[in-house]
Amino acid sequence: MNIPKELKYSQDHEWVKIEGNKATIGITDFAQSQLGDVVFVELPVVGTEVSIGSSFSVIESVKAVSDVYAPLSGKVIAINEILADAPENVNQDACGAGWIATLEISDESQLGELLDSDAYEKLLAEGGH
């Protein structure tokens, strides 16, 4: 399972790449493996304000429809439009080409709630899914 050390993670199986006051978000390799083949990704709208813990995207797979929850509060400043035509990127490269959106972080204190790769690996080992 791919759990890049440089990323942060939520307990809801989203990954977060922090760059200054921006956070790029996607679902983890574990999450995409649980979903199976992704067939559609409903992307958020650029300019939308999202709150931590709220659903901001939906991923549809052959098995299920799942919400993607915002691991941080902020404003959507970019979306991965390629996923509209190639949702399989989420399966093929969940922590890279399968990114969903980038937020401008509105509350940096929330960064402390994210897990590092070791803590996320422990969550998975304890059956946190």
N, C-alpha and C positions, 0 to 999 in steps of 0.2 A: 504494500500500500504506500502511496506517495504522500508524505507529510513533510513538505519543505520546511526547513528550520527557520527561514527568513520571514515566514508568514505568521500571522496571529489567527486564532480560531475562536468560533463561538460554540456554545454547547448545542446549538441547533445545526451544526455541521456546515457553517459558512466559513470561508477563509477570507482574510483581510490583509492586503498589502498596503502598509502605511508609507506615504511619501509626503513629508511636510504636513500640510493640513488636508491632504487628500487621502482617501481610502478606496482602493479598488477591491471589489467584492465578487466572490463566486461561491460555488458549492464545492465541498471537499471531494477528494477521490473516493472516500468511503461513501458519501452521500450519492454520488453518481452510480457507484456500483450497486447500491441498494435499489435505486430507481430502475435500473436497466436502461434499455435503449431510449434516449431522449428524442422525442419527435417534435416538440414545440417549446419555445421559451417566450413567455409574455414579458417583455421588457418594460421597465418603468419609463415614465415620460421625463425627459430632461427638464429641469427646473422645479420638479416636484420636491417638496420637503418631506422627509421621512423621519419617523421616530424610532428609536431603538426598540426592537422587539416587534415592530409592525411588519406585516407582509408588504413587500415592495415589488415582488416578481413572482411568477408562477412557472413551474416547469412541469411539462406533461411528458410522461414516458409511456411505454407500452404497458407498464404495470399500474401506474398511479398518476394522479395530479397532486403536486406538492407545492406549498407556499415556500418562498424564500424570504426569510426574516432579516430585517436590517440589524446588523450587529452593532451599529452606531447610529446616532442621529445626524442628519445633515441634509444637504441639498444635492440632488442628482445633477451632476455636471457633464457626464458622458455615459453612453450606453454602447454595448457591443452589438452594433447593428448586423454584423455578420451572422449572429445566431438566428436571425429571422430566416435566412436561407440555409444555414448550416448548423442546426441545433446539435448535431452529432459531435461538434467541437467540445461540448460539455463532457461527453463520454471519453473522447480521445485525449483531451488535455484539460482536465477539470481545473487545474491550478495555473493555467496559462492561457491558451487561446480560448478557453471556455469561460473567461471572465464575463460577468453580467453587467455591472455598472460601476461607476466611480462617483463617490460622494465627496463634497466639500464638508469636512467634519465641523459640526456646530458646537459640540461639547467634548473637548479633549479629555475631560475627567473620565469619560466612559471607556477610554482605552485600557484602563486598569481592569476592566471586567473581562477582557479578552484573554484567552488561554495561549500560552506558548506551545510549541510543537510537542514538548515532553508532556505537558499537562493534557493536551488533546489526545495524545497516544494513550495516556493512562485512562482517560474517559472512555475511549473505545475498548480498552482491555477490560474495563469494569462493566462493559455492556451498556454504556450510555448512548443508546440509540433509540 
